[in-house]
């Protein structure tokens, strides 16, 4: 479940407080985006209200948590040239070397000023919505033997994994066997059954061969598992 809340206070040019804390599942290093709400968008032809949009202003990572609130700090970087540029400095044309430095984005509307930050000078406002940035988990890959009624499954057999949150009918799930009695392979370049989606760590997967129950196994992000499947 994605955590959503609001900006409760602006501490300085890089830090703010949100109204969600450890009691809500917030932990250190969790990422959030501060959103700008654009409401009451009107159709220019009819004047009808056609909806609203949310756009990210800036991203933060949590550096401190308390039960009912958390402190987030900006972390995105950008590059700026603080050196020279190609200019006419008499004749002939002289090339002044550029010097690029990496800076961290702040909450300021004007990046040229530094130090304490009043809300009026911030791109963020108290009450702005914040939303957790959820990175998709790394899929779990499976391969192994597959048998139908005591015989190796023939070429063209359909192998599929199902569970809550699992994405089906996409490339990698299901797969169709290209060798008798085997789905996927151990070699990194060989096709595998790829199980991905919004899946809880350790969730129980159920495997089907041509629509028939063939076994179960736990889901773990980023793992590759040899799992033999059998339809009795």
C-alpha positions as CSV (number, residue, x, y, z in Angstrom):
1,X,0.0,0.0,0.0
2,X,1.4,3.4,-1.0
3,X,1.8,5.8,1.9
4,X,0.3,9.3,1.3
5,X,0.3,12.3,3.5
6,X,1.0,16.1,3.6
7,X,3.8,18.5,4.2
8,X,3.5,19.6,7.9
9,X,6.4,22.0,8.1
10,X,9.5,23.3,6.2
11,X,12.6,23.1,8.3
12,X,15.3,24.5,6.0
13,X,16.3,24.7,2.3
14,X,16.6,20.9,2.1
15,X,14.4,19.4,4.9
16,X,10.7,19.3,5.6
17,X,8.3,17.4,7.9
18,X,5.5,15.2,6.7
19,X,2.5,14.1,8.8
20,X,3.2,10.4,8.5
21,X,5.6,8.5,10.8
22,X,6.7,5.1,11.9
23,X,3.2,4.2,13.1
24,X,2.1,4.6,9.4
25,X,4.9,2.3,8.1
26,X,7.4,5.1,7.2
27,X,11.1,4.0,7.6
28,X,14.4,5.8,7.0
29,X,15.5,5.9,3.4
30,X,12.0,5.6,2.1
31,X,11.4,8.0,-0.8
32,X,8.5,10.4,-1.3
33,X,7.6,12.9,-3.9
34,X,5.9,16.3,-3.1
35,X,3.0,16.9,-5.4
36,X,1.5,20.0,-7.1
37,X,-2.2,19.7,-7.5
38,X,-3.7,21.3,-10.6
39,X,-7.5,21.3,-10.2
40,X,-10.5,22.5,-12.1
41,X,-9.0,22.1,-15.5
42,X,-11.6,23.4,-18.0
43,X,-12.4,22.4,-21.6
44,X,-11.6,25.6,-23.6
45,X,-14.5,24.9,-25.9
46,X,-17.3,23.9,-23.5
47,X,-16.1,25.4,-20.2
48,X,-16.7,22.0,-18.6
49,X,-14.5,20.9,-15.7
50,X,-12.6,17.9,-17.2
51,X,-10.6,16.9,-14.2
52,X,-7.4,17.5,-12.2
53,X,-3.8,16.5,-12.3
54,X,-0.9,15.9,-9.9
55,X,2.7,16.7,-10.8
56,X,5.8,16.0,-8.8
57,X,7.6,19.1,-7.5
58,X,10.6,17.5,-5.8
59,X,11.6,14.2,-4.3
60,X,12.8,13.6,-0.7
61,X,14.2,10.7,1.4
62,X,13.3,10.1,5.0
63,X,16.2,10.7,7.4
64,X,14.3,10.6,10.7
65,X,11.1,9.1,11.9
66,X,8.8,9.6,14.9
67,X,5.5,7.8,15.5
68,X,3.4,10.5,13.9
69,X,5.8,12.4,11.7
70,X,9.0,12.1,9.6
71,X,11.7,14.4,8.4
72,X,12.5,14.2,4.7
73,X,15.6,15.6,2.9
74,X,16.1,16.4,-0.8
75,X,18.5,14.1,-2.6
76,X,18.3,14.6,-6.4
77,X,21.3,16.2,-8.0
78,X,22.0,18.4,-11.0
79,X,25.0,19.8,-12.8
80,X,25.8,23.5,-13.2
81,X,28.7,25.2,-15.0
82,X,30.6,27.6,-12.6
83,X,33.5,28.1,-14.9
84,X,33.9,29.9,-18.2
85,X,32.2,29.8,-21.5
86,X,33.3,30.5,-25.1
87,X,33.5,34.3,-25.3
88,X,35.1,37.1,-27.4
89,X,38.0,38.4,-25.3
90,X,39.6,40.5,-27.9
91,X,41.0,38.7,-31.0
92,X,41.2,35.9,-31.7
93,X,38.4,34.0,-30.0
94,X,39.6,32.6,-26.7
95,X,38.1,29.4,-25.1
96,X,37.6,29.8,-21.4
97,X,37.4,26.2,-19.9
98,X,34.1,25.2,-18.4
99,X,33.9,23.8,-14.9
100,X,30.9,21.6,-14.1
101,X,30.0,20.9,-10.5
102,X,27.2,18.7,-9.0
103,X,24.7,20.2,-6.6
104,X,21.8,18.9,-4.7
105,X,18.3,20.2,-5.4
106,X,16.8,22.3,-2.7
107,X,13.3,23.5,-1.9
108,X,14.1,27.1,-3.0
109,X,12.5,28.9,-5.8
110,X,15.8,30.6,-6.3
111,X,18.8,28.3,-6.1
112,X,21.2,31.3,-6.0
113,X,20.4,31.9,-2.3
114,X,21.3,29.7,0.7
115,X,20.6,29.3,4.4
116,X,17.3,29.3,6.3
117,X,14.2,29.2,4.2
118,X,10.8,30.9,4.7
119,X,7.8,29.2,3.1
120,X,7.4,32.2,0.8
121,X,10.7,31.3,-0.9
122,X,10.0,27.6,-1.2
123,X,8.6,25.6,-4.1
124,X,6.9,23.5,-1.4
125,X,4.0,24.7,0.8
126,X,2.6,23.4,4.1
127,X,-0.3,21.2,3.2
128,X,1.2,19.9,-0.1
129,X,0.4,16.3,-0.7
130,X,3.2,13.8,-0.5
131,X,3.2,10.3,-1.9
132,X,5.6,7.4,-1.4
133,X,7.7,6.5,-4.4
134,X,7.4,2.7,-4.8
135,X,10.1,1.0,-6.8
136,X,8.9,-2.1,-8.6
137,X,10.5,-5.2,-7.1
138,X,12.9,-7.3,-9.0
139,X,11.2,-10.3,-10.5
140,X,11.7,-13.9,-9.4
141,X,12.7,-16.3,-12.2
142,X,11.9,-20.0,-12.3
143,X,13.0,-22.9,-14.5
144,X,13.0,-26.7,-14.2
145,X,11.5,-30.0,-15.3
146,X,7.8,-30.3,-16.1
147,X,5.9,-33.5,-16.3
148,X,2.3,-34.3,-17.3
149,X,0.9,-37.6,-15.9
150,X,4.3,-39.3,-15.4
151,X,5.5,-38.2,-18.9
152,X,7.7,-35.3,-19.9
153,X,5.5,-32.4,-21.0
154,X,5.5,-32.0,-24.7
155,X,6.8,-29.0,-26.6
156,X,4.1,-26.2,-26.6
157,X,3.1,-26.8,-23.0
158,X,1.9,-23.7,-21.2
159,X,3.5,-23.0,-17.8
160,X,2.1,-20.2,-15.6
161,X,2.5,-18.8,-12.0
162,X,-0.4,-17.1,-10.2
163,X,-0.9,-15.3,-6.9
164,X,-2.2,-12.1,-5.6
165,X,-0.5,-9.2,-7.3
166,X,1.2,-11.3,-9.9
167,X,1.1,-10.0,-13.5
168,X,-0.2,-12.6,-15.9
169,X,-0.5,-12.6,-19.7
170,X,2.7,-10.7,-20.1
171,X,6.0,-11.7,-21.6
172,X,7.6,-14.2,-19.3
173,X,4.4,-15.4,-17.6
174,X,3.1,-17.7,-19.0
175,X,5.8,-19.4,-21.0
176,X,5.5,-22.1,-23.6
177,X,8.0,-25.0,-23.5
178,X,10.4,-25.3,-26.4
179,X,12.0,-28.6,-25.1
180,X,10.1,-31.7,-24.0
181,X,9.9,-32.0,-20.2
182,X,11.5,-28.6,-19.5
183,X,10.5,-25.0,-19.0
184,X,13.2,-22.4,-19.2
185,X,16.9,-23.2,-18.4
186,X,19.7,-22.6,-15.9
187,X,21.9,-20.7,-18.4
188,X,21.5,-16.9,-17.9
189,X,20.7,-16.5,-21.6
190,X,17.9,-19.1,-21.6
191,X,14.3,-18.1,-21.2
192,X,12.7,-18.5,-17.8
193,X,9.3,-18.1,-16.2
194,X,9.4,-14.5,-14.9
195,X,7.1,-13.7,-11.9
196,X,6.7,-10.0,-11.3
197,X,4.1,-7.5,-10.0
198,X,3.1,-6.0,-6.8
199,X,3.9,-9.1,-4.8
200,X,4.5,-9.4,-1.0
201,X,7.9,-10.9,-0.1
202,X,7.5,-14.5,0.7
203,X,4.0,-14.8,-0.9
204,X,3.0,-18.3,-2.0
205,X,2.9,-18.8,-5.7
206,X,0.8,-21.5,-7.4
207,X,2.0,-23.0,-10.7
208,X,-0.2,-24.4,-13.4
209,X,0.7,-26.5,-16.4
210,X,-1.9,-26.3,-19.2
211,X,-4.3,-24.9,-16.6
212,X,-3.7,-27.8,-14.1
213,X,-2.2,-27.5,-10.6
214,X,1.5,-28.4,-10.7
215,X,3.1,-27.1,-7.5
216,X,3.8,-24.1,-5.2
217,X,6.7,-22.1,-4.1
218,X,7.4,-18.8,-2.3
219,X,8.2,-15.5,-4.1
220,X,11.4,-13.7,-3.3
221,X,12.5,-10.6,-5.2
222,X,15.6,-11.1,-7.4
223,X,16.0,-14.8,-6.9
224,X,16.4,-17.5,-9.6
225,X,14.9,-20.9,-8.6
226,X,15.0,-24.4,-10.1
227,X,11.5,-25.7,-9.5
228,X,10.3,-29.0,-11.0
229,X,6.6,-29.1,-11.7
230,X,4.4,-32.2,-11.8
231,X,0.8,-32.7,-12.9
232,X,-0.5,-36.0,-11.4
